[in-house]
Amino acid sequence: YQGGIVGAMPAGSFVGSLAVYKLADSIGRKKTIILSGWIWVIGAILQCAAVNHGMLVAGRVITGLSVGLASTTVPLYQSEITAPAI
């Protein structure tokens, strides 16, 4: 059980980082970061309210998806808004 619980977040993270390719270009970097925050809240609620193993794993996959989105999009967004002199 523990391996599945632990491995669920990196799996979601992998999918999230791949999803940025299309999502950030279609809705924009800033909106993708905001969306990732809302997805994280949903995943956190599922983890906190988990009554069984499957619900906990689902929450971790959803939270991992958010981590993948944010960790890929934030550096892109920061590079776009940084002053050229830096």
C-alpha positions in Angstrom: 0.0 0.0 0.0 2.7 2.5 0.9 4.5 2.2 -2.4 1.3 3.0 -4.3 0.5 6.0 -2.0 4.0 7.4 -2.4 4.3 6.7 -6.1 1.0 8.3 -6.9 2.2 11.9 -6.6 5.3 11.5 -8.9 3.0 9.8 -11.4 0.6 12.7 -11.4 3.5 15.1 -11.5 4.8 13.5 -14.6 1.5 13.8 -16.3 1.1 17.4 -15.2 4.5 18.4 -16.5 3.6 16.9 -19.9 0.2 18.6 -19.9 1.9 22.1 -19.7 3.0 21.8 -23.3 -0.5 22.4 -24.6 -2.3 24.0 -21.6 0.1 26.9 -21.0 0.1 27.9 -24.6 -3.7 27.7 -24.9 -4.8 29.5 -21.7 -1.6 31.3 -20.8 1.1 30.9 -18.1 -0.6 32.9 -15.4 -3.9 31.2 -15.7 -2.2 27.8 -15.8 -0.5 28.7 -12.4 -3.9 29.7 -11.0 -5.5 26.6 -12.3 -2.8 24.5 -10.7 -3.5 26.1 -7.4 -7.2 25.1 -7.6 -6.3 21.6 -8.7 -4.0 21.3 -5.7 -6.9 22.4 -3.3 -9.1 19.7 -4.8 -6.4 17.1 -4.4 -5.7 18.2 -0.8 -9.4 18.0 0.1 -9.6 14.5 -1.3 -6.5 13.4 0.7 -7.9 15.0 3.9 -11.3 13.4 3.5 -10.0 10.0 2.4 -11.9 7.1 3.8 -10.1 4.4 1.9 -6.9 3.7 0.1 -8.2 4.5 -3.4 -9.5 7.9 -2.4 -6.1 8.8 -0.8 -4.2 7.6 -4.0 -6.6 9.6 -6.2 -6.0 12.7 -4.1 -2.3 12.3 -4.4 -2.5 11.8 -8.2 -4.5 15.0 -8.5 -2.2 16.9 -6.2 0.8 15.5 -8.2 -0.8 16.8 -11.4 -0.9 20.2 -9.8 2.7 20.0 -8.7 3.7 19.1 -12.3 1.8 21.9 -13.8 3.2 24.5 -11.3 6.8 23.3 -11.3 7.0 23.5 -15.1 5.0 26.7 -15.6 6.4 28.9 -12.9 10.0 29.1 -14.2 8.6 29.8 -17.7 6.4 32.6 -16.3 9.2 34.0 -14.2 11.5 34.2 -17.2 8.9 36.1 -19.2 8.2 38.7 -16.6 11.8 39.3 -15.4 13.4 42.6 -16.5 15.8 42.1 -19.4 18.6 43.8 -17.5 18.8 40.9 -14.9 
